[in-house]
Amino acid sequence: MTATLAAGCQQKPAPVQAAPATGDAKASTLEADVAHLKDITPSQSHSMIDVGYHMSNLWFAAQHKNWDLAAFEVDETRNRIRWTIRINPTRKKPDGEIVDIKGIFDGIDATVLPPLKDAVAKKDTKAFEAAYRTMLEACYSCHKASAKPYLRPMIPTTPPQTIINYDPNAKWPL
């Protein structure tokens, strides 16, 4: 068996490297690389699915008073929104108008997210629920500004998955 494993793990010869590109060849390679990256970049909707996932987990973590998990989920929600903005900081509406998603989120990040983070840090369920609703309203404002009023966030009714235990006193693994 060792011989078989050794035969399967033999090193492959190093690939032959082409001579460095110059002039027009460099530009052509760069253009091809940029086109490829644009082709494989996920859409904003892909990253927004993650936002919904983390916002839902945030709600259930707070409902179970699992404040450590809630703090994690607030940060993950923010990070996923920022990822969406890195993918594309603007959005084109059907009429051609450009919406500054980054500008909208900068306002949310400065005014709406701090009270949500603060409520979680203070373990204040009442303040959390109010701040969470305000965050949903801010999300919907962005959806409307982006000509997507049919994307109406709401308080989640069921957890987005069943593998996370929201009980802050749970013992591993159950």
Z-matrix of the N, CA and C atoms (Angstrom, degrees):
N
C 1 1.446
C 2 1.521 1 110.35
N 3 1.311 2 117.29 1 -38.66
C 4 1.461 3 120.53 2 179.64
C 5 1.517 4 110.72 3 -60.63
N 6 1.329 5 117.13 4 -39.47
C 7 1.462 6 120.22 5 178.91
C 8 1.520 7 110.29 6 -64.71
N 9 1.346 8 116.01 7 -38.96
C 10 1.457 9 119.51 8 179.23
C 11 1.522 10 110.44 9 -65.12
N 12 1.338 11 117.28 10 -44.73
C 13 1.454 12 120.72 11 178.37
C 14 1.519 13 110.62 12 -63.07
N 15 1.319 14 116.29 13 -42.43
C 16 1.463 15 120.04 14 -179.89
C 17 1.525 16 110.23 15 -63.28
N 18 1.329 17 116.89 16 -39.52
C 19 1.463 18 119.87 17 -179.94
C 20 1.526 19 110.15 18 -65.88
N 21 1.313 20 117.18 19 -37.83
C 22 1.466 21 120.91 20 -179.88
C 23 1.514 22 112.72 21 -73.52
N 24 1.324 23 117.91 22 -19.54
C 25 1.455 24 121.72 23 -176.46
C 26 1.522 25 112.57 24 -105.22
N 27 1.301 26 116.96 25 13.33
C 28 1.461 27 118.44 26 179.91
C 29 1.514 28 109.50 27 -62.72
N 30 1.309 29 113.85 28 145.42
C 31 1.457 30 118.72 29 179.75
C 32 1.513 31 110.14 30 -70.46
N 33 1.311 32 114.39 31 140.26
C 34 1.447 33 120.27 32 175.82
C 35 1.522 34 107.33 33 -88.59
N 36 1.305 35 116.73 34 149.90
C 37 1.459 36 117.91 35 178.41
C 38 1.524 37 110.40 36 -63.16
N 39 1.311 38 115.69 37 146.04
C 40 1.467 39 120.86 38 179.15
C 41 1.525 40 108.78 39 -63.84
N 42 1.345 41 116.24 40 139.93
C 43 1.459 42 118.31 41 179.31
C 44 1.535 43 110.60 42 -65.18
N 45 1.317 44 114.32 43 149.03
C 46 1.451 45 119.95 44 177.66
C 47 1.517 46 107.12 45 -73.46
N 48 1.319 47 116.50 46 128.72
C 49 1.454 48 119.97 47 -179.27
C 50 1.517 49 110.02 48 -91.77
N 51 1.323 50 113.44 49 135.19
C 52 1.463 51 118.64 50 178.59
C 53 1.521 52 108.92 51 -74.79
N 54 1.284 53 115.14 52 158.59
C 55 1.454 54 120.51 53 176.58
C 56 1.526 55 108.34 54 -63.97
N 57 1.326 56 117.76 55 146.20
C 58 1.468 57 119.95 56 -179.55
C 59 1.527 58 111.17 57 -56.80
N 60 1.335 59 114.19 58 140.69
C 61 1.463 60 119.89 59 179.89
C 62 1.522 61 109.69 60 -72.43
N 63 1.306 62 115.66 61 148.70
C 64 1.461 63 120.14 62 178.14
C 65 1.516 64 110.11 63 -131.56
N 66 1.308 65 116.32 64 154.01
C 67 1.462 66 122.63 65 172.90
C 68 1.504 67 114.80 66 49.94
N 69 1.336 68 115.44 67 -119.33
C 70 1.465 69 121.63 68 -176.68
C 71 1.524 70 112.05 69 -62.47
N 72 1.322 71 117.03 70 -32.34
C 73 1.464 72 120.34 71 -179.98
C 74 1.523 73 110.25 72 -65.19
N 75 1.341 74 118.04 73 -39.64
C 76 1.474 75 121.42 74 177.72
C 77 1.524 76 110.02 75 -63.21
N 78 1.315 77 116.97 76 -45.57
C 79 1.460 78 120.93 77 -179.49
C 80 1.520 79 110.72 78 -62.78
N 81 1.316 80 116.36 79 -41.81
C 82 1.459 81 120.89 80 179.45
C 83 1.520 82 110.76 81 -64.05
N 84 1.329 83 117.39 82 -42.48
C 85 1.459 84 121.83 83 178.27
C 86 1.518 85 110.28 84 -64.50
N 87 1.318 86 117.01 85 -43.45
C 88 1.459 87 121.28 86 178.91
C 89 1.531 88 110.72 87 -61.73
N 90 1.320 89 117.24 88 -44.92
C 91 1.456 90 121.10 89 178.46
C 92 1.518 91 111.15 90 -61.83
N 93 1.320 92 116.63 91 -40.98
C 94 1.465 93 120.94 92 178.85
C 95 1.528 94 110.20 93 -65.92
N 96 1.324 95 116.75 94 -41.53
C 97 1.463 96 120.76 95 179.21
C 98 1.529 97 110.73 96 -63.73
N 99 1.330 98 117.23 97 -44.29
C 100 1.459 99 120.98 98 179.33
C 101 1.521 100 109.97 99 -63.53
N 102 1.320 101 117.47 100 -44.00
C 103 1.467 102 120.95 101 178.36
C 104 1.526 103 110.45 102 -60.29
N 105 1.335 104 116.61 103 -41.54
C 106 1.470 105 120.57 104 179.03
C 107 1.525 106 110.41 105 -63.77
N 108 1.324 107 117.52 106 -45.01
C 109 1.464 108 120.58 107 -179.97
C 110 1.530 109 110.92 108 -62.47
N 111 1.317 110 117.12 109 -40.67
C 112 1.470 111 120.08 110 176.85
C 113 1.525 112 110.58 111 -62.62
N 114 1.301 113 116.27 112 -36.52
C 115 1.457 114 121.40 113 -178.38
C 116 1.529 115 112.32 114 -68.81
N 117 1.328 116 117.79 115 -33.23
C 118 1.467 117 120.47 116 -176.03
C 119 1.525 118 113.84 117 -99.18
N 120 1.331 119 117.94 118 -3.83
C 121 1.458 120 121.00 119 179.17
C 122 1.529 121 109.25 120 -69.64
N 123 1.333 122 117.02 121 129.93
C 124 1.464 123 118.32 122 179.13
C 125 1.528 124 110.62 123 -67.47
N 126 1.301 125 115.98 124 158.50
C 127 1.460 126 120.78 125 178.62
C 128 1.528 127 109.86 126 -78.17
N 129 1.327 128 115.07 127 165.76
C 130 1.462 129 119.59 128 176.33
C 131 1.533 130 110.33 129 -60.76
N 132 1.311 131 117.01 130 -35.02
C 133 1.470 132 118.82 131 -178.58
C 134 1.524 133 111.24 132 -62.59
N 135 1.317 134 116.63 133 -31.64
C 136 1.469 135 119.91 134 178.68
C 137 1.529 136 110.42 135 -63.57
N 138 1.309 137 116.75 136 -47.77
C 139 1.464 138 119.27 137 -178.92
C 140 1.528 139 111.23 138 -71.80
N 141 1.319 140 117.49 139 -28.01
C 142 1.463 141 119.70 140 178.39
C 143 1.535 142 111.67 141 -69.61
N 144 1.308 143 117.24 142 -25.12
C 145 1.470 144 119.32 143 173.03
C 146 1.526 145 109.26 144 -60.65
N 147 1.318 146 116.42 145 -40.93
C 148 1.466 147 120.48 146 176.55
C 149 1.530 148 111.19 147 -63.53
N 150 1.323 149 117.24 148 -37.80
C 151 1.468 150 120.38 149 178.16
C 152 1.523 151 108.99 150 -59.87
N 153 1.313 152 116.91 151 -47.85
C 154 1.463 153 120.33 152 178.73
C 155 1.523 154 112.31 153 -60.35
N 156 1.310 155 116.09 154 -41.00
C 157 1.470 156 121.19 155 178.81
C 158 1.535 157 110.57 156 -59.60
N 159 1.320 158 116.37 157 -49.00
C 160 1.464 159 119.96 158 -177.19
C 161 1.529 160 111.71 159 -72.15
N 162 1.332 161 117.60 160 -35.75
C 163 1.471 162 119.15 161 175.41
C 164 1.527 163 110.77 162 -63.29
N 165 1.321 164 117.26 163 -39.00
C 166 1.467 165 120.13 164 178.08
C 167 1.524 166 111.00 165 -66.59
N 168 1.319 167 116.67 166 -45.51
C 169 1.465 168 119.45 167 177.40
C 170 1.525 169 110.90 168 -60.95
N 171 1.327 170 116.61 169 -37.45
C 172 1.465 171 121.15 170 177.71
C 173 1.524 172 110.39 171 -58.63
N 174 1.319 173 116.29 172 -46.71
C 175 1.465 174 120.20 173 -179.63
C 176 1.529 175 111.09 174 -58.34
N 177 1.326 176 116.85 175 -49.62
C 178 1.467 177 119.52 176 -176.15
C 179 1.523 178 112.34 177 -71.97
N 180 1.310 179 117.60 178 -32.22
C 181 1.471 180 119.95 179 175.52
C 182 1.529 181 109.67 180 -61.94
N 183 1.323 182 116.90 181 -46.06
C 184 1.472 183 120.20 182 -179.90
C 185 1.527 184 111.10 183 -66.98
N 186 1.327 185 117.74 184 -38.54
C 187 1.460 186 120.22 185 178.96
C 188 1.526 187 111.45 186 -62.19
N 189 1.323 188 115.60 187 -30.30
C 190 1.466 189 120.56 188 178.23
C 191 1.527 190 111.99 189 -93.53
N 192 1.329 191 116.02 190 4.99
C 193 1.460 192 122.57 191 -179.07
C 194 1.527 193 112.45 192 58.22
N 195 1.311 194 114.92 193 32.93
C 196 1.461 195 120.92 194 173.99
C 197 1.533 196 105.98 195 -93.14
N 198 1.321 197 114.90 196 78.80
C 199 1.458 198 121.40 197 -171.30
C 200 1.523 199 113.50 198 -68.41
N 201 1.330 200 117.19 199 -28.99
C 202 1.474 201 119.20 200 176.50
C 203 1.532 202 109.77 201 -66.12
N 204 1.319 203 116.52 202 -44.51
C 205 1.462 204 120.29 203 177.32
C 206 1.534 205 110.00 204 -65.80
N 207 1.311 206 117.06 205 -40.03
C 208 1.470 207 120.22 206 179.06
C 209 1.531 208 110.57 207 -61.07
N 210 1.327 209 117.09 208 -42.37
C 211 1.469 210 120.40 209 178.64
C 212 1.529 211 110.22 210 -62.06
N 213 1.308 212 116.43 211 -41.90
C 214 1.459 213 121.08 212 177.01
C 215 1.529 214 110.28 213 -60.31
N 216 1.322 215 117.19 214 -44.99
C 217 1.459 216 121.62 215 -176.22
C 218 1.533 217 112.63 216 -69.48
N 219 1.333 218 117.91 217 -34.11
C 220 1.466 219 119.66 218 174.58
C 221 1.532 220 109.32 219 -60.77
N 222 1.324 221 115.56 220 -46.97
C 223 1.470 222 119.76 221 -179.72
C 224 1.521 223 111.62 222 -64.35
N 225 1.319 224 117.14 223 -40.77
C 226 1.465 225 120.36 224 179.16
C 227 1.528 226 111.17 225 -66.01
N 228 1.320 227 117.18 226 -38.33
C 229 1.461 228 120.42 227 176.90
C 230 1.527 229 109.65 228 -59.71
N 231 1.315 230 116.04 229 -49.13
C 232 1.470 231 120.41 230 179.32
C 233 1.525 232 110.95 231 -60.25
N 234 1.322 233 116.98 232 -44.50
C 235 1.469 234 120.36 233 -179.54
C 236 1.519 235 111.81 234 -61.76
N 237 1.330 236 117.73 235 -38.44
C 238 1.465 237 120.20 236 -179.53
C 239 1.524 238 111.33 237 -71.64
N 240 1.328 239 117.06 238 -34.57
C 241 1.464 240 118.99 239 175.07
C 242 1.522 241 109.02 240 -65.42
N 243 1.307 242 116.68 241 -41.68
C 244 1.473 243 120.01 242 178.43
C 245 1.530 244 110.45 243 -64.47
N 246 1.332 245 117.79 244 -33.68
C 247 1.459 246 121.58 245 176.21
C 248 1.535 247 109.57 246 -63.77
N 249 1.325 248 115.30 247 -43.08
C 250 1.465 249 120.13 248 177.60
C 251 1.531 250 110.22 249 -56.82
N 252 1.303 251 115.88 250 -42.69
C 253 1.463 252 120.95 251 -179.38
C 254 1.529 253 110.88 252 -68.87
N 255 1.324 254 117.46 253 -36.63
C 256 1.474 255 119.84 254 176.70
C 257 1.527 256 110.65 255 -65.57
N 258 1.316 257 117.18 256 -35.06
C 259 1.465 258 120.16 257 176.80
C 260 1.525 259 109.38 258 -61.33
N 261 1.329 260 115.45 259 -46.93
C 262 1.462 261 120.02 260 178.43
C 263 1.526 262 107.77 261 -162.38
N 264 1.319 263 118.86 262 114.20
C 265 1.465 264 121.20 263 -177.13
C 266 1.525 265 114.36 264 -76.08
N 267 1.325 266 116.65 265 -2.88
C 268 1.464 267 120.42 266 179.15
C 269 1.520 268 109.12 267 -132.30
N 270 1.310 269 114.38 268 169.58
C 271 1.459 270 120.35 269 177.03
C 272 1.524 271 107.11 270 -142.12
N 273 1.298 272 116.47 271 137.37
C 274 1.472 273 120.50 272 179.55
C 275 1.517 274 109.15 273 -96.25
N 276 1.331 275 115.21 274 125.71
C 277 1.458 276 121.08 275 176.98
C 278 1.528 277 109.13 276 -80.14
N 279 1.327 278 117.70 277 162.40
C 280 1.472 279 120.31 278 -179.94
C 281 1.533 280 113.79 279 -54.23
N 282 1.334 281 117.14 280 -30.23
C 283 1.468 282 119.84 281 -179.61
C 284 1.531 283 112.53 282 -83.28
N 285 1.337 284 116.72 283 2.05
C 286 1.457 285 121.20 284 178.14
C 287 1.518 286 113.94 285 94.52
N 288 1.331 287 117.77 286 -12.33
C 289 1.464 288 120.92 287 178.98
C 290 1.532 289 109.34 288 -63.31
N 291 1.323 290 115.76 289 139.58
C 292 1.460 291 121.49 290 179.00
C 293 1.529 292 108.93 291 -95.78
N 294 1.314 293 116.06 292 128.55
C 295 1.463 294 122.69 293 178.23
C 296 1.524 295 108.07 294 -102.08
N 297 1.318 296 116.24 295 128.44
C 298 1.467 297 122.58 296 179.82
C 299 1.529 298 109.75 297 -84.92
N 300 1.317 299 115.30 298 87.20
C 301 1.478 300 121.13 299 -178.94
C 302 1.528 301 110.56 300 -61.23
N 303 1.308 302 116.71 301 -41.18
C 304 1.467 303 120.47 302 179.72
C 305 1.522 304 110.34 303 -59.84
N 306 1.329 305 116.90 304 -44.97
C 307 1.460 306 120.33 305 178.97
C 308 1.516 307 112.33 306 -61.53
N 309 1.319 308 116.52 307 -41.97
C 310 1.467 309 120.59 308 177.96
C 311 1.522 310 109.66 309 -61.93
N 312 1.346 311 116.30 310 -47.01
C 313 1.461 312 118.09 311 -177.83
C 314 1.519 313 111.97 312 -68.75
N 315 1.315 314 118.16 313 -34.23
C 316 1.473 315 119.46 314 177.17
C 317 1.530 316 109.78 315 -56.07
N 318 1.329 317 116.87 316 -40.59
C 319 1.458 318 120.53 317 177.00
C 320 1.524 319 112.34 318 -66.00
N 321 1.324 320 116.53 319 -43.56
C 322 1.474 321 121.04 320 177.95
C 323 1.524 322 110.06 321 -63.32
N 324 1.322 323 115.74 322 -43.34
C 325 1.468 324 121.52 323 -178.16
C 326 1.531 325 111.29 324 -62.51
N 327 1.329 326 116.26 325 -33.42
C 328 1.464 327 120.42 326 -177.55
C 329 1.526 328 113.17 327 -85.75
N 330 1.344 329 117.46 328 -25.26
C 331 1.465 330 118.97 329 -172.66
C 332 1.524 331 115.33 330 -118.78
N 333 1.314 332 117.34 331 -35.55
C 334 1.468 333 120.67 332 -172.56
C 335 1.532 334 112.00 333 -97.10
N 336 1.308 335 117.07 334 -41.82
C 337 1.468 336 119.54 335 -178.23
C 338 1.533 337 114.12 336 -68.54
N 339 1.334 338 120.51 337 -38.31
C 340 1.475 339 118.52 338 -179.59
C 341 1.531 340 114.55 339 -56.43
N 342 1.350 341 119.99 340 -44.44
C 343 1.470 342 117.77 341 177.46
C 344 1.537 343 112.94 342 -64.51
N 345 1.327 344 116.58 343 -31.70
C 346 1.466 345 119.67 344 177.62
C 347 1.523 346 110.09 345 -66.78
N 348 1.325 347 116.10 346 -47.52
C 349 1.469 348 120.43 347 177.63
C 350 1.531 349 110.89 348 -61.66
N 351 1.339 350 116.12 349 -40.07
C 352 1.456 351 121.33 350 -178.65
C 353 1.533 352 111.08 351 -65.34
N 354 1.325 353 116.92 352 -42.69
C 355 1.471 354 120.47 353 178.98
C 356 1.520 355 110.38 354 -61.64
N 357 1.329 356 116.45 355 -39.95
C 358 1.470 357 120.09 356 177.72
C 359 1.531 358 109.72 357 -66.28
N 360 1.312 359 116.95 358 -45.90
C 361 1.472 360 120.67 359 -179.10
C 362 1.532 361 111.33 360 -60.83
N 363 1.331 362 116.27 361 -36.48
C 364 1.469 363 120.77 362 -179.69
C 365 1.527 364 112.52 363 -85.95
N 366 1.335 365 116.47 364 -4.11
C 367 1.469 366 122.09 365 -179.53
C 368 1.528 367 110.96 366 56.93
N 369 1.331 368 115.01 367 43.40
C 370 1.461 369 122.85 368 -175.50
C 371 1.532 370 109.18 369 -105.97
N 372 1.312 371 115.88 370 99.17
C 373 1.464 372 121.43 371 -175.80
C 374 1.525 373 112.31 372 -60.54
N 375 1.320 374 117.86 373 -43.56
C 376 1.458 375 121.01 374 -178.46
C 377 1.538 376 110.25 375 -63.68
N 378 1.319 377 116.99 376 -47.61
C 379 1.473 378 120.62 377 178.80
C 380 1.526 379 110.36 378 -65.14
N 381 1.327 380 116.33 379 -36.63
C 382 1.463 381 120.18 380 178.73
C 383 1.522 382 110.55 381 -60.37
N 384 1.329 383 116.69 382 -49.40
C 385 1.462 384 119.96 383 -176.80
C 386 1.523 385 111.26 384 -60.62
N 387 1.319 386 117.57 385 -40.92
C 388 1.468 387 120.80 386 177.97
C 389 1.530 388 110.28 387 -66.00
N 390 1.317 389 117.29 388 -44.54
C 391 1.473 390 121.06 389 -179.24
C 392 1.528 391 110.99 390 -67.02
N 393 1.317 392 116.64 391 -36.66
C 394 1.470 393 120.56 392 178.35
C 395 1.528 394 109.88 393 -63.50
N 396 1.321 395 116.63 394 -44.71
C 397 1.471 396 120.67 395 178.64
C 398 1.535 397 110.39 396 -62.33
N 399 1.317 398 116.45 397 -40.03
C 400 1.465 399 120.36 398 177.90
C 401 1.526 400 110.20 399 -63.73
N 402 1.321 401 116.59 400 -38.43
C 403 1.462 402 120.07 401 177.45
C 404 1.530 403 110.12 402 -63.98
N 405 1.313 404 117.80 403 -43.07
C 406 1.463 405 120.64 404 177.76
C 407 1.529 406 110.76 405 -60.67
N 408 1.330 407 116.30 406 -40.71
C 409 1.466 408 120.28 407 177.73
C 410 1.529 409 110.85 408 -63.28
N 411 1.331 410 116.75 409 -40.48
C 412 1.468 411 120.83 410 178.40
C 413 1.526 412 110.22 411 -65.43
N 414 1.315 413 116.45 412 -40.52
C 415 1.465 414 119.96 413 176.92
C 416 1.524 415 109.89 414 -60.48
N 417 1.319 416 115.83 415 -45.02
C 418 1.462 417 119.30 416 -178.86
C 419 1.527 418 111.55 417 -65.62
N 420 1.315 419 116.90 418 -35.61
C 421 1.471 420 120.09 419 176.13
C 422 1.518 421 110.69 420 -59.05
N 423 1.322 422 116.88 421 -41.51
C 424 1.468 423 121.10 422 177.48
C 425 1.523 424 110.35 423 -66.27
N 426 1.316 425 117.35 424 -41.84
C 427 1.464 426 120.60 425 178.40
C 428 1.525 427 110.36 426 -60.12
N 429 1.341 428 116.33 427 -44.43
C 430 1.464 429 119.88 428 179.49
C 431 1.527 430 110.72 429 -64.85
N 432 1.321 431 117.50 430 -42.96
C 433 1.466 432 121.04 431 179.30
C 434 1.523 433 111.08 432 -61.89
N 435 1.330 434 116.53 433 -27.49
C 436 1.462 435 122.43 434 -179.41
C 437 1.525 436 112.86 435 -91.50
N 438 1.332 437 116.60 436 12.11
C 439 1.466 438 122.63 437 -179.67
C 440 1.526 439 111.76 438 63.46
N 441 1.337 440 115.99 439 35.95
C 442 1.451 441 121.34 440 176.72
C 443 1.538 442 109.79 441 -129.14
N 444 1.339 443 117.85 442 54.87
C 445 1.460 444 119.99 443 -176.52
C 446 1.528 445 113.65 444 -67.22
N 447 1.299 446 116.61 445 -13.65
C 448 1.468 447 121.11 446 178.83
C 449 1.529 448 111.84 447 -77.08
N 450 1.333 449 117.96 448 -10.04
C 451 1.473 450 121.94 449 175.12
C 452 1.524 451 107.52 450 -90.63
N 453 1.331 452 116.22 451 89.05
C 454 1.458 453 122.88 452 -173.99
C 455 1.529 454 110.59 453 -105.32
N 456 1.326 455 117.85 454 100.14
C 457 1.466 456 118.16 455 178.16
C 458 1.530 457 111.10 456 -67.82
N 459 1.309 458 115.20 457 153.24
C 460 1.465 459 120.71 458 -178.76
C 461 1.525 460 109.04 459 -148.37
N 462 1.317 461 115.29 460 169.57
C 463 1.460 462 120.22 461 173.79
C 464 1.522 463 106.65 462 -63.55
N 465 1.330 464 117.77 463 126.57
C 466 1.468 465 118.77 464 -178.16
C 467 1.533 466 111.52 465 -67.68
N 468 1.302 467 114.61 466 147.44
C 469 1.465 468 120.14 467 -179.46
C 470 1.522 469 112.56 468 -102.66
N 471 1.321 470 116.80 469 -21.96
C 472 1.462 471 121.37 470 176.57
C 473 1.528 472 108.36 471 -139.84
N 474 1.326 473 116.58 472 149.42
C 475 1.469 474 119.16 473 177.51
C 476 1.527 475 110.59 474 -60.96
N 477 1.338 476 116.86 475 150.33
C 478 1.458 477 119.49 476 -178.29
C 479 1.526 478 113.64 477 -73.33
N 480 1.305 479 116.31 478 -10.56
C 481 1.461 480 121.02 479 -179.76
C 482 1.516 481 108.35 480 -157.56
N 483 1.305 482 116.86 481 169.10
C 484 1.467 483 120.16 482 -178.72
C 485 1.521 484 113.05 483 -116.95
N 486 1.308 485 117.81 484 8.98
C 487 1.458 486 119.91 485 -177.03
C 488 1.530 487 112.91 486 -90.83
N 489 1.328 488 117.83 487 -16.99
C 490 1.463 489 121.71 488 179.21
C 491 1.519 490 108.82 489 -94.25
N 492 1.320 491 115.87 490 129.46
C 493 1.452 492 121.61 491 175.06
C 494 1.529 493 106.99 492 -93.70
N 495 1.312 494 117.26 493 118.10
C 496 1.462 495 121.82 494 -176.33
C 497 1.526 496 112.89 495 -81.66
N 498 1.321 497 118.25 496 -10.17
C 499 1.450 498 122.01 497 -178.27
C 500 1.537 499 110.10 498 -67.48
N 501 1.341 500 117.95 499 117.52
C 502 1.470 501 119.44 500 -178.09
C 503 1.529 502 112.99 501 -68.87
N 504 1.326 503 117.42 502 -15.09
C 505 1.463 504 121.21 503 -179.26
C 506 1.527 505 112.68 504 -103.16
N 507 1.303 506 116.51 505 7.36
C 508 1.469 507 120.46 506 -178.31
C 509 1.529 508 109.80 507 -63.92
N 510 1.298 509 114.39 508 147.49
C 511 1.480 510 120.73 509 175.90
C 512 1.519 511 107.27 510 -107.08
N 513 1.290 512 116.09 511 142.40
C 514 1.466 513 121.99 512 -178.80
C 515 1.501 514 110.37 513 -61.37
N 516 1.276 515 120.06 514 140.56
C 517 1.439 516 127.78 515 -10.37
C 518 1.525 517 113.26 516 -93.70
N 519 1.305 518 118.89 517 -4.76
C 520 1.473 519 120.05 518 -173.26
C 521 1.504 520 113.88 519 -95.02
